């Protein structure tokens, strides 16, 4: 803001991730109790309070709060430009001390205007619009990443099943995504995937893709009674001159097996529709495995609508509905984890298939303009950053009062970054900052300055970026950092000048490229598969693993397992061997889908597959003959594809666990 006059607006700092601060500046109400906009004199430019949380567009803000620049009469004045709006400062009141903080707000206004367009209320944005809001910023999180954001925000804020995020949480997540995008964080290779296997699979895929094919598209997925092939896909492909193989025939015979297999192997695009008219168990397993092989896959998922829906003439109970819904969501999450968009509209999917063939591109290259819902870096963990910050904050908040001192920030900074942040530097920076009440910076007063969790998140994230980049001052940081990072943390930028340590030669800093440095956990065996009521983990697997001195990971349950969140997938991929036990006392649809995908990826896997018997009860419900047939068909398909990939398959749990143990010991 060099060479500019500076105006001022006054308000109280009460950070619920910025919402309360700015809503305190202006309450959009017609009542007499509404605070009047505060004008400050002494400058050629006087600015009224700007209602950033009054849910006005910037046009309306300018219309409602005309800002007079020196020399202009009200009747001739122009509404303030974005440049004019940069000259705003917040006088922030801490207990017993006030600090003038001069801030450029252009990026903040940009971020808020994006939020303002879609948020449900002043402090909430529903989960349904969160992805679209990120799309507005050219960020494309997956459905599982959004689910992770919601669950981690609920845990950190102690909300019960909140289906929304706040503006502050949105800012943190946006900054994390933007930082990872800018740094092009690569997808890590699963620990269970041997290097030599990777080379072999890549070589095989290259030869497969270059093989001439009679059919360009294989029409896989749900079959009878669905009619999507003849009603939509086939007429369009015919019109576009695209060849296809349709496995849904009026009379099926054994002679068609080889023809279908050849079409599957050689088709350029695998086009799968998972409909809600059938359980589609085997089709979901097949699609998950194909996604793991990194072939060109177009997937359409028609979600099951609600409990009580009729599938193959049978009414789906609430418990089976949850299992089917989880299976569809896991399939979507695994496909998106590969960067492949998932469709809910067959027509759009058909058009995108034509685009892929005409332009010779991958599904990952499809854009919103192609009527796709692109995803980018779906493997990134986002929510764990918020959880880690909350853990450190709670450790330092010894009085459980919801705030910590600036001295505590120095300790938190060291915990999170292994870098010293000297308290003396805080005092000197505050004293040197123009506009600071220097006479108030006695030790006692300084100790009374406190920050809440939302302030803490902003400060530590900004300091983390500064430490990683080895930037010595905010001006350099602002020039080099991403727009979104600046937009998220601009309101505390000058405060960060005061709390940021001076970078000196010889100061050791972590240069690990991570957002927050804390150890990655590796395990020997991932204990995937059926959960309660079976106790195979507690009674068989864990005792044997402990006896052999091996570590293990048990997957999450409850709301955390409704989708395959990146945190869970990362824990799985940080295991040497993946053991999946598919018991006969559960449907285990999501577990079979997971196993098939990692078979496709070429990971070290051990399977135990048990078949459901007639008259079996699951969750207190007797399965119909059709249901038993459907879930067993999925087990057969999983067993066959695993056998073809040289994955060991057992019927007894103890044998499968012993095989996993032997694999670990051989690789140690």
Protein Blocks (a to p, Z undefined) as FASTA:
>chain_A
ZZiacdddddddddeehlmmmmmmpccdfbfklccddddehiabdcddddfknopafklm
mmmmccddehiafklpccddfklmmmcccddddehiacdddddfklmmmmmmmmmmmpmb
lmbccfklmmmmmmmnopacdfklmmmmmmmmmmmnopahiabdcfklmmmmmmmmmmmm
mnopacdddfklcfklmmmmmmmmmmmmmpccfbfbdcedjddfbfklmmmmmmmmmmno
pacddfbdfbdcfklmmmmmmmmmmpmbdcddddfkbgolmmmmmmmmmmmnopacdddd
dddfbghiaeehiacdfklmmmmmmmmmmmmmmmmmnopacdfbfklmmmmmmmmmmnop
afklpcfknopacdehklbcfklmmmmmmmmmmmmmmnonopacfklmmmmmmmmnopac
dfklmmmmmmmpghiafklmcfklmmmpccdfklmmmmmmmmmmmmmnopabfklmmmmm
cfklmmmmmmmmmmmmmmpccddehiacdfehpabdcdddddfbdcedjddfbfklmmmm
mmmmmmnopacddddehjllmpccfklmmmmmmpfbdcddddfkbgklmmmmmmmmmmmn
opacddddddddehiaeehiacdfklmmmmmmmmmmmmmmmmmnopacdfbfklmmmmmm
mmmmmmZZ
